[in-house]
Amino acid sequence: MGCNLRDLATPENIDLATLSGQRVGIDAFLTAFQFLTTMRDRSPQGDGGPLRSDDGTIVSHLMGFLHRTTALLALGIKPVYIFDGQSPELKRDEIEMRRARRVEAERIHQEAIAAGDFALAQKMAPRIMYYSQEMVDETKKLLDLLGVPWVVAAAEGEGQAAVMAARGQLDVVATQDWDALLYGTPRLVRNLMSDGTKQHGRTVNAQMINLGDMLESHDLSREQLIDLAIMIGTDFHPGIKGIGPKTGIKLIKSLGTIEAICQEKGKEVPERLDEIREIFHNHPAVEVADEDLLPGTIDVKGLTQFLQVERQFSQRRMDNALDKLRDVGLIREGGQTSLFSF
């Protein structure tokens, strides 16, 4: 999840309808994990795992992407999903720690099921969710059938999206990962896919964070924000002990750089500091042609075959999704496919 910049941001609740007509780059991997960890077996003797079809195939991710993507399209939003590419070598330690936590969670989960402790099993289940390559390929197939463009990043998905936003190819980046701001997206939307749901008794709202406003409110440059984030801790460095957001912002404003702060406080300068800075300032990104971001066609027959026949989606679920698109004229009555008409 990168660096937590919550203490520095002043998010503004937004109505998703205000994004109508805008091209929104969506972090596909974090979105998929959201669906896998919320749409799962919560029955009294369930293992807490993702929902499956009768033949055991996981379908939570497809259910989530179908429901939320059609809702966005019905609002006139132009989604572009960004999938992670190869993780940067700098992230190796973080990935290893995540893997170790997952292995331990799997052990506890299996022991809980064997002992009949389904409450514990369901508690541990979200920690062992895995978005497999097969699920990734299925998601891309679904998006193709919906005519929704997608991009495979050179490295981090939110980094690719941020670079595209800075280039003007996307209007906004949607992710829960605060690092998108460090990568330079001018505008970040959080809670896009959970807008309107209930969490802990409260309704979740989509929120907009403007990078320029955040920098101005704290009188920071983007270079200082990146140094501040590195001191707090990112996926590429655990941070400097004893320095949190409040202390860090005072130090960065008075002393300017990590090197000056470390000299003043008698701390070691983070290893590979210049490389970490560079990955935020100039994140690797694939070149994407503007025409590749144009919406395609909605293949109703293909969607029905893939989801209803092969993945056993109910008629009601299919109708709910496709009716949204028909209601806004994205599917012509009597036609098998329809060009988008944004």
C-alpha positions as CSV (number, residue, x, y, z in Angstrom):
1,M,0.0,0.0,0.0
2,G,3.0,2.3,-0.1
3,C,3.5,5.4,2.0
4,N,0.5,6.5,4.1
5,L,0.1,10.2,3.4
6,R,-3.3,10.4,5.1
7,D,-2.1,12.9,7.7
8,L,-1.0,15.3,5.0
9,A,-4.1,15.1,2.7
10,T,-7.4,16.9,2.9
11,P,-9.7,14.6,0.9
12,E,-12.9,16.0,-0.6
13,N,-16.0,13.8,-0.8
14,I,-17.2,13.7,-4.4
15,D,-20.3,12.4,-6.3
16,L,-19.1,9.9,-8.9
17,A,-21.3,11.6,-11.4
18,T,-18.9,14.5,-11.4
19,L,-16.4,12.2,-13.1
20,S,-18.7,11.7,-16.1
21,G,-16.8,12.1,-19.4
22,Q,-13.5,11.7,-17.7
23,R,-10.9,9.0,-18.3
24,V,-10.1,7.3,-15.0
25,G,-7.1,5.1,-14.6
26,I,-7.9,2.3,-12.1
27,D,-5.4,0.3,-10.2
28,A,-6.5,-3.2,-11.3
29,F,-4.6,-5.2,-8.7
30,L,-5.8,-3.4,-5.6
31,T,-9.3,-3.4,-7.1
32,A,-9.2,-7.1,-7.6
33,F,-8.0,-7.7,-4.0
34,Q,-10.9,-5.6,-2.8
35,F,-13.3,-7.8,-4.5
36,L,-11.6,-11.0,-3.4
37,T,-11.5,-10.0,0.2
38,T,-15.1,-8.7,0.5
39,M,-17.0,-11.1,-1.8
40,R,-16.3,-14.4,0.0
41,D,-17.8,-17.3,1.9
42,R,-19.1,-16.1,5.2
43,S,-21.4,-19.0,5.9
44,P,-21.3,-20.5,9.4
45,Q,-18.9,-23.3,8.3
46,G,-17.3,-21.4,5.4
47,D,-13.6,-21.1,5.0
48,G,-13.8,-17.3,4.3
49,G,-12.4,-17.9,0.8
50,P,-13.6,-16.1,-2.4
51,L,-16.9,-17.1,-4.0
52,R,-16.8,-19.9,-6.5
53,S,-18.9,-21.4,-9.2
54,D,-20.3,-25.0,-8.8
55,D,-17.2,-26.4,-10.3
56,G,-14.9,-24.7,-7.8
57,T,-13.7,-21.9,-10.1
58,I,-13.2,-18.6,-8.2
59,V,-15.5,-15.9,-9.5
60,S,-15.4,-13.1,-6.9
61,H,-13.1,-11.0,-9.0
62,L,-15.4,-11.3,-12.1
63,M,-18.5,-10.5,-10.1
64,G,-16.8,-7.4,-8.7
65,F,-15.4,-6.1,-12.0
66,L,-18.7,-6.7,-13.8
67,H,-20.8,-4.9,-11.2
68,R,-18.5,-1.9,-10.6
69,T,-17.4,-1.4,-14.2
70,T,-20.9,-1.4,-15.6
71,A,-21.9,1.1,-12.9
72,L,-19.0,3.4,-13.9
73,L,-19.9,3.1,-17.6
74,A,-23.5,3.9,-16.8
75,L,-22.4,7.2,-15.2
76,G,-20.5,8.1,-18.3
77,I,-17.1,7.5,-16.7
78,K,-14.4,6.1,-19.1
79,P,-12.4,3.5,-17.1
80,V,-8.9,2.4,-18.1
81,Y,-7.6,-0.5,-15.9
82,I,-3.9,-0.6,-15.2
83,F,-2.3,-3.9,-14.3
84,D,1.0,-4.3,-12.4
85,G,4.0,-5.2,-14.4
86,Q,7.4,-6.4,-13.0
87,S,8.0,-5.2,-9.5
88,P,11.0,-3.0,-9.1
89,E,14.1,-4.7,-7.6
90,L,14.0,-2.1,-4.8
91,K,10.7,-3.6,-3.6
92,R,12.3,-7.1,-3.1
93,D,12.5,-6.9,0.7
94,E,8.9,-5.7,1.0
95,I,7.6,-8.5,-1.3
96,E,9.5,-11.1,0.7
97,M,8.0,-9.8,4.0
98,R,4.5,-9.9,2.4
99,R,5.1,-13.5,1.2
100,A,6.3,-14.5,4.7
101,R,3.2,-13.0,6.3
102,R,1.0,-14.8,3.8
103,V,2.6,-18.2,4.4
104,E,2.1,-17.7,8.2
105,A,-1.5,-16.7,7.6
106,E,-2.1,-19.8,5.4
107,R,-0.7,-22.0,8.2
108,I,-3.1,-20.5,10.7
109,H,-6.0,-20.7,8.3
110,Q,-5.5,-24.4,7.6
111,E,-5.1,-25.3,11.2
112,A,-8.2,-23.3,12.0
113,I,-10.3,-25.2,9.4
114,A,-8.9,-28.6,10.7
115,A,-9.9,-27.6,14.3
116,G,-13.4,-26.4,13.2
117,D,-12.6,-22.9,14.2
118,F,-14.3,-21.2,11.3
119,A,-14.4,-17.8,12.9
120,L,-10.6,-17.8,13.0
121,A,-10.5,-19.2,9.4
122,Q,-12.6,-16.4,8.1
123,K,-10.5,-13.8,10.0
124,M,-7.4,-15.1,8.3
125,A,-8.8,-15.6,4.9
126,P,-8.4,-12.1,3.5
127,R,-4.7,-12.3,4.4
128,I,-4.1,-15.2,2.1
129,M,-6.0,-14.0,-1.0
130,Y,-4.0,-14.3,-4.2
131,Y,-4.8,-12.7,-7.5
132,S,-3.4,-15.4,-9.8
133,Q,-2.3,-15.0,-13.4
134,E,-5.4,-17.0,-14.4
135,M,-7.6,-14.5,-12.7
136,V,-5.7,-11.6,-14.3
137,D,-6.3,-13.2,-17.7
138,E,-10.0,-13.7,-16.9
139,T,-10.3,-10.1,-15.9
140,K,-8.7,-8.9,-19.1
141,K,-11.1,-11.1,-21.1
142,L,-14.1,-9.6,-19.2
143,L,-12.8,-6.0,-19.9
144,D,-12.3,-6.9,-23.6
145,L,-15.9,-8.1,-23.8
146,L,-17.1,-4.9,-22.2
147,G,-15.0,-2.8,-24.6
148,V,-13.0,-1.3,-21.7
149,P,-9.3,-0.6,-22.4
150,W,-6.5,-1.9,-20.1
151,V,-2.8,-1.4,-19.9
152,V,0.0,-3.6,-18.4
153,A,2.4,-1.4,-16.6
154,A,6.2,-1.5,-16.9
155,A,6.4,-1.7,-13.1
156,E,3.9,-0.5,-10.5
157,G,0.4,-0.1,-11.7
158,E,-0.3,3.1,-9.8
159,G,3.1,4.5,-11.0
160,Q,2.1,3.8,-14.7
161,A,-1.3,5.4,-14.1
162,A,0.3,8.5,-12.5
163,V,2.7,8.9,-15.4
164,M,-0.2,8.7,-17.9
165,A,-2.1,11.2,-15.9
166,A,0.8,13.6,-15.8
167,R,1.1,13.2,-19.6
168,G,-2.6,14.1,-19.9
169,Q,-3.7,10.6,-21.1
170,L,-5.8,10.1,-17.9
171,D,-7.9,12.7,-16.1
172,V,-7.6,11.1,-12.7
173,V,-6.0,8.0,-11.0
174,A,-8.2,5.8,-8.8
175,T,-6.4,3.7,-6.3
176,Q,-6.1,3.2,-2.5
177,D,-2.4,3.5,-2.8
178,W,-1.1,7.0,-1.7
179,D,2.1,6.4,-3.7
180,A,0.2,7.6,-6.8
181,L,0.7,11.1,-5.5
182,L,4.4,10.5,-5.1
183,Y,4.5,9.3,-8.7
184,G,3.0,12.6,-9.7
185,T,-0.7,12.1,-10.5
186,P,-2.3,15.6,-10.3
187,R,-5.5,14.1,-9.0
188,L,-6.2,10.9,-6.9
189,V,-9.5,9.4,-6.2
190,R,-9.8,6.9,-3.3
191,N,-12.8,4.6,-2.6
192,L,-13.9,4.7,-6.2
193,M,-14.9,1.0,-6.1
194,S,-16.4,1.0,-2.6
195,D,-18.4,4.3,-3.0
196,G,-21.8,3.9,-1.4
197,T,-21.0,0.7,0.5
198,K,-21.2,0.4,4.3
199,Q,-18.1,-0.1,6.4
200,H,-18.2,-0.2,10.2
201,G,-21.7,1.3,10.1
202,R,-20.8,4.2,7.9
203,T,-21.3,4.9,4.2
204,V,-18.1,5.0,2.2
205,N,-17.7,8.1,-0.1
206,A,-15.3,8.5,-3.0
207,Q,-12.7,11.1,-2.2
208,M,-10.6,13.4,-4.3
209,I,-7.1,14.5,-3.4
210,N,-5.5,17.2,-5.5
211,L,-1.7,17.0,-5.4
212,G,-1.1,20.7,-6.1
213,D,-3.5,21.7,-3.3
214,M,-1.8,19.3,-0.9
215,L,1.7,20.7,-1.7
216,E,0.5,24.3,-1.4
217,S,-1.3,23.8,1.9
218,H,2.0,22.4,3.5
219,D,4.3,24.7,1.5
220,L,6.2,21.7,0.1
221,S,7.7,21.0,-3.3
222,R,7.1,17.5,-4.8
223,E,10.8,16.8,-4.2
224,Q,10.3,17.5,-0.5
225,L,7.1,15.4,-0.4
226,I,9.1,12.5,-1.8
227,D,11.9,12.9,0.7
228,L,9.3,13.1,3.5
229,A,7.6,9.9,2.3
230,I,10.9,8.1,2.2
231,M,11.6,9.1,5.8
232,I,8.1,8.0,6.9
233,G,8.5,4.7,5.0
234,T,7.6,3.4,1.6
235,D,7.6,0.0,-0.2
236,F,11.2,0.7,-1.1
237,H,12.5,1.7,2.3
238,P,11.2,1.1,5.8
239,G,11.7,4.7,6.9
240,I,13.9,6.4,9.5
241,K,13.1,5.4,13.0
242,G,11.5,8.1,15.1
243,I,10.3,10.2,12.2
244,G,6.6,10.2,11.5
245,P,4.5,12.6,9.3
246,K,4.3,15.4,11.8
247,T,7.9,15.4,12.8
248,G,9.0,14.8,9.3
249,I,7.2,17.7,7.8
250,K,8.7,20.1,10.3
251,L,12.2,18.7,9.6
252,I,11.8,18.7,5.8
253,K,10.6,22.3,5.8
254,S,13.4,23.6,8.0
255,L,16.3,21.5,6.7
256,G,15.1,20.7,3.1
257,T,16.5,17.3,2.4
258,I,16.9,13.8,3.9
259,E,20.7,14.2,3.9
260,A,20.5,17.5,5.9
261,I,18.1,15.9,8.3
262,C,20.2,12.8,8.9
263,Q,23.3,15.0,9.5
264,E,21.4,17.2,12.0
265,K,19.9,14.2,13.8
266,G,22.9,11.9,13.7
267,K,21.1,9.3,11.6
268,E,22.3,7.2,8.7
269,V,21.2,8.3,5.2
270,P,18.9,5.6,3.7
271,E,20.7,3.2,1.4
272,R,20.2,3.6,-2.3
273,L,18.5,7.0,-1.6
274,D,19.0,8.4,-5.1
275,E,17.5,5.2,-6.7
276,I,14.5,5.5,-4.5
277,R,14.0,9.1,-5.4
278,E,14.4,8.3,-9.0
279,I,11.7,5.6,-9.0
280,F,9.2,8.2,-7.8
281,H,10.4,11.1,-10.0
282,N,10.8,9.0,-13.2
283,H,8.8,5.8,-12.7
284,P,9.3,3.3,-15.5
285,A,6.2,3.4,-17.8
286,V,5.2,1.9,-21.1
287,E,4.3,4.2,-23.9
288,V,0.5,3.9,-24.6
289,A,-1.0,5.2,-27.9
290,D,-4.0,7.5,-27.4
291,E,-6.0,5.3,-29.7
292,D,-5.4,2.3,-27.5
293,L,-7.3,4.1,-24.7
294,L,-10.5,4.5,-26.8
295,P,-13.5,2.4,-25.7
296,G,-14.4,-0.6,-27.8
297,T,-17.6,-2.6,-28.3
298,I,-19.8,-4.4,-25.8
299,D,-20.1,-8.0,-26.8
300,V,-23.4,-9.2,-25.2
301,K,-23.2,-12.7,-26.7
302,G,-19.6,-13.1,-25.5
303,L,-20.4,-11.8,-22.0
304,T,-23.3,-14.2,-21.8
305,Q,-21.2,-17.2,-22.9
306,F,-18.3,-16.3,-20.6
307,L,-20.1,-15.4,-17.5
308,Q,-23.5,-17.1,-17.6
309,V,-22.6,-20.3,-19.4
310,E,-19.0,-20.9,-18.4
311,R,-18.9,-19.2,-15.0
312,Q,-22.5,-19.9,-14.0
313,F,-23.5,-16.3,-13.3
314,S,-27.2,-16.0,-12.5
315,Q,-29.7,-14.5,-15.0
316,R,-30.4,-11.8,-12.4
317,R,-26.8,-10.8,-12.1
318,M,-26.4,-10.6,-15.8
319,D,-29.6,-8.6,-16.2
320,N,-28.6,-6.1,-13.5
321,A,-25.3,-5.4,-15.3
322,L,-26.5,-5.3,-18.9
323,D,-29.7,-3.3,-18.0
324,K,-27.5,-0.5,-16.7
325,L,-25.8,-0.3,-20.1
326,R,-29.1,-0.5,-22.0
327,D,-30.6,2.2,-19.9
328,V,-27.9,4.7,-21.0
329,G,-27.9,3.6,-24.6
330,L,-24.6,1.7,-24.6
331,I,-26.3,-1.5,-25.9
332,R,-28.8,-1.2,-28.8
333,E,-31.9,-3.2,-28.4
334,G,-31.8,-6.1,-30.7
335,G,-28.1,-5.8,-31.3
336,Q,-25.4,-8.1,-30.2
337,T,-22.9,-5.4,-29.7
338,S,-22.9,-1.7,-29.6
339,L,-20.2,1.0,-30.0
340,F,-19.7,3.2,-27.0
341,S,-21.1,6.7,-27.6
342,F,-19.6,8.9,-24.9
